[in-house]
C-alpha cells in the first residue's frame, strides 16, 4: 500500500519521509519497527498492519470491514505482495476468531499400508491415530480385528443385499475389494475399545456440522475424525444394495477417512492425518476443496467426549 513520495521500500507500505524499512508499513514519526505496519500511537505489533483501535491480529493487515486474512497486507491498489494479494474477503463457512487465524494440533499420522496392511482400512487407521493422540496404545490391526463391526454383501433373490455402512464396515479392511464405513460405525468401534480399557471417555457422532464448527473442537485441543475422498478426488456413486431393513444404499466411491488436526485461513489449508500417506507428518489440503469433499461424503465427523 503506497502513499506519495515513497521509495526504496522492501515488502513495506510507507508514508511520507520514511525509508529503508523491512516488511513494515510506517506512518509519520515512527521508526525502528520490523515486520509491522504502524499508525499513530500504536506499538509492539509483530507481522501485522494495524489501523486505529484494532488489536490482537497476528500475521494480518486489517482495514475497515475486512477480516480473517493471514500473512497479507491489504489496502486498495496494492499489488505484487509476498504470499498474498487480496482485495475481497474469501468466504469461509461461519466466523473465525480474529486472534486464531491458524491452529494445529500435534497429531501423528499412521499409514494404513504399514504391515500388516489394511488396504481399505482408512477408518480404523484414522481411529487408532486419534486414540493414540489421547494416550491409548492401540494398533490399527487390533482395532480392525477385535472391535470393528463387519459384514459382507450377498445376493438374495438376485438382489444385492448387505449391511448399512453407517453402522457396519462392508467387507474386510484387509481386502482391496472392500468398501468401508461411516461415522456411527467408528463411534461403535471406538466405544467398544474405550469400554474394554475402562476409560470414561467416549466417542460421539457430530456429523452434519460445517467445517468451522469442527475447527472449534481443534481449538479446544480435540482432533476430529472426518470423511472426505482419496487425494481430494471427486466422489463417484458406485455399487448399490439393499439392507435388511429395506434401505437402499449407494456407495460413495473414493471415500476416505482422515483425522482433522489443524487449519490456516491465510494459506487456505487444512492439516490432516491421512492414512494413505507413509509418514507421521500431517498432510496439507486446500481448505475449500476439503470442505467440498467433506460435504459430498455426507458431513461425517466423530469427536471425543470427556
N, C-alpha and C positions, 0 to 999 in steps of 0.2 A: 504494500500500500504506500504510494508515494505522494509527497507534497512538493510544493515548489522549492526550487533551489537545493535539491538534494543531489548527492554524488557519492561515489566510491563506497557504496554500501554492499555488504555481504549478507545475504539471507535476512534482510532487515528492512523495516519501514521507518523512514526518517522524517523529522520536521526540520524547520529552518535552523541553519548554523550548526547542525550536528554532523559528525562524520566518523568514519572508521569504527563503526560498531559491528559486532559479530552476532548474527541471529537475534537482532533486537530492533524493536520499533521505539523511537525516542521522541519525546516532546521537549519543549524548551526547558533549558536549565537542568536537564538530567544528565548523569554521567556514570561511567563505570558499571554499567549493567550488561550482563552476558546472558543470552538466550531469554530475553524478556522484552515485552512491549509495555512501556510505562506511560501513564498520563499524570497529570499534575497530582502531587501529594500521594502517590502510591509508591510502595517499595516492597522489596523482598519477594518478588514473584519470579518463579523459575519456569522457563519454557512456556510462557503464557503471554497473550496480548490482552490487556485489561482496559476497560472503559470505566467511567466513573461509577462508583457504587457497585461494582461487581467484585466477587471474591470466590476463592476455592475452586478455581478452574485449573486443571493440570493438562499441559500439552495442548492448549486450546486457545484460540482467539475468538472472543465473543463480541458481537455487535448487537444492537437492539433487535430483539425478536429472533435472534438466531441461537441455536443450541446444539449440543451433542457433537461437536467437532473435535477430533483428536489430531495432534501433530499438524495443525494447519493454521495459517494466518489469513483471515478472511476480511477483506474490505472490497468496496466497489472498485472496478477497474484494476484489479490485481491480476498478475499472470506469472507463469514460469516459477512458481514456488515449489520448494522441495517437498516431496511426498504428497502434496495435496494442493488443489486449487479449486475451491468450492464457492459458488455464489448462492446456490439454493440448497436448503437443508434436505438431506436424504431422508426419506420417510422410513422409520422403523416402527414396528408394532409397539404400542404403549409408550411409556416415557422412561427416561434413563436418569438416575441421579447425577447431577452436574459434577459431583466430585468423584464419580466412579465410572468414567467412560470406558474403562477396561478392567477386567478382573480375571484371574486364573488360579485354579487350584492345583495342588501337587499330586496329580493322579498319574500313576504309571500304567502304561498300556501293556496288555498281554496279547500275544499273537495266537490266533486260533489254529495256525498251522504248525505250531511247535508240537513236537511229539509227546504223547500220542495226538495226532492231528484231528481236528474237528472241522472238516471242510464246509459243513453247513451249520456249525455251532457258534455263530457270532453272538447269539443271545446269551448262552451260558458263559461264554468267554467274557462278554461285557459284564455279566453279573459277577463273575469271580474277580474281575478287575475292580468293580465297585465295592465288593465286600472287603477286598484287601485294603482299600483306602481306609476303611473303618477298623482295620486291625485284625480281620479274620483271615487266618492262614488256611485257605482252601483253594484247591486247584480247579481248573475248568472241567477236568475229567471226572473228578469226584462229584461235582455239581451235576454233570450230564448223566452219570451212572446211577446216582443214589436219590436225587431229588427232583429231576425234571420229569413231568408227566409227558408220556409219548404215546402216539397212536399212528396206525397206518391207514392209507387209503385202500379201498376194496370195492369190488363190483357186486351189486345186488340187483337182480332182475335187469341186468345190462345198464344199470345206473351207477356211476361212480359215487361212492359214499365215503365218509370219513369223519374224524373229529372236527371240532371247531378250533381253528388255530389261535383264537383269542385265549383259550384255556389249555390247549394241548399242543405239544410240538408234533408237527406232521412228519413222520419218518424217524430217522436216527441222525443225530448230529455227526456221526462217524461216516455217513454216506454222502457222496457228492450228489446223489439224486433226490435228496430230501428237500423239504420246503422250509419250515421254520415255525415261529410262533410270535405272539404279540404280548402286550403288557400284562394281562391277567395271568397268563401262564408263568411269566417271570416273577410276578408277585407271589404266586403259589409256590414256585420253586424256592425263592429267597426265604419265604417264611417257614417252609419245611426245614431248611438248613438252620435258620436262626433259632427256631424252637429246639432243634436237636442239640444245639450247643448251649442252651439255657440262656440265650440273650433276651433282654427285654425290648430290644429294638425290633421294628418290623417294617417290611416294605409296603408301600401304599401306591395305588394307581392314581396318577394325577393327569391321565390322558385328557385331551381336549384343551389344555392350556396353550396360550400363544407363547412364542419364544421368549418374550420379555418377562413373562411371568416365571418361566423356568430360570431365567437369569437371577431372579430374587433368591432362589434356593442356593445358587452358587455363592452369592454374596453372604449367605448365612453359613457357608462352609460345606455345603452338601452338593456333591455332583449328582447328575440326573442321567438315568438310563433312558435313551431316546432311540427312535427308529427313523431312518431315512433310507438312502439307497447306496449301493456299492459304487464308490467313486463319484457320487452325485449324478449317476446316470438316471435317465427318466424312468419312472415307474411304468411297467407294461403289464396289463392284465393277461393272465395265462390260464392255468387249469381251473376248472370249476367242479364242485362236487356238492352233495347233499349231506347234511349232518343228520344224526338220528332224530333230531327234533324238527326236521324238515327245512332247516335254514339253508339257503343257497349261498355257498362260499365261492368267491372268485379270488384266486391268489394274485397278489400284487407283486409281480416279478421284480427282481433286483433289490428286494427287501434286504436291509442290513441294519444291524444294531450297534450302537455306539454308547460311550459314556461322555456326556457333555461336561466339560471341565472348565471352560473359560470363554471369554469374548473380548473383542476390541472394536468399539464402534468407529474409531478413527480409521483403522485399517479395514473395517467392514469384514471381519473374520470371526469365526468361532474356533475354539480349540477343543478337540475331541480325542478320546482314546478310541482308535479304530482297530478292531481285532484283525483286520486284513493286513495290517502293517507289521512287518517284522522288526519292531523297535519298541523300546519302553517309552519313547518320547511321544508327546501329543502331536496330532496332525492338524493342520490348518485347512479350513474350507471357507469359501465365500459365504458370508452370513446370509445374504438374501437367497442364494441358491439352496443353502442348507435348510432354511425355513420353508422354501417351496417343496423340497423333497420330504421334509417332516410332515407338511400338510398333506401331501399326496398319500403318504403311508398311514394316515388316519390320526395324527396328533397323539401317538402313543408315548407315554412317559411314566417313569417309576422313580420314586424318591424314598428316602429313609424317614421313619417316624420314631421319635425317641420315647 
